[in-house]
Amino acid sequence: MSINTEQLAKLVKDATEQVFSTMLGTEITSGEPYLGGSDPGPSEGVVSLIGLAGAWIGTGSVFCSAEMACKIAAGFLMTEYPAVNSEVLDAVAEVTNMIIGNVKTSLEEQFGPMGLSIPTVIYGRNFMTRTVGNSEWVGVPFFWNNERIEVQVCLAPNEDGKTAHSRFWMAGMRSI
């Protein structure tokens, strides 16, 4: 079983629109989906990454400028943020968790149970992100309040065949 890029882009689009509508009380406009390689990602701003595990494994990410991160936090937490701080980073992580979590839930209908990692958020200037290997990212740009946000997902079949459930069970085992 596999998923094509158009299906994955639609899942990303639907999940992002739902989170912005439900949690931020606003509409967000999607741009044209794209495929990206494992080339370096953004060099400044805020990027939040979250892992997916199961029959298919990968990573989901949300990238935006510092200004957009502050706007997301303001909409999510209903207070203004003039600069990126720990609350802004936590808000971006939670929005990433909700978006990629919704994508994961939709993917589970086709691929079975999947696990989701804790988000990792990176903020600053002069950094690069890169996916090791030959995996391609499906990305969808979005526009809100004159700012751009990118939501990307990279998925590949799990070659070792272990599901998220069996991995978590094995990790929790202790010898006596």
Secondary structure, 3 states (H helix, E strand, C coil): CCCCHHHHHHHHHHHHHHHHHHHHCCCCEECCCEEECCCCCCCEEEEEEEEEEECEEEEEEEEECHHHHHHHHHHHHCCCCCCCCHHHHHHHHHHHHHHHHHHHHHHHHHHCCEEECCCEEEEEECCCCCCCCCCCEEEEEEEECCEEEEEEEEEEECCCCCCHHHHHHHHHCCCC
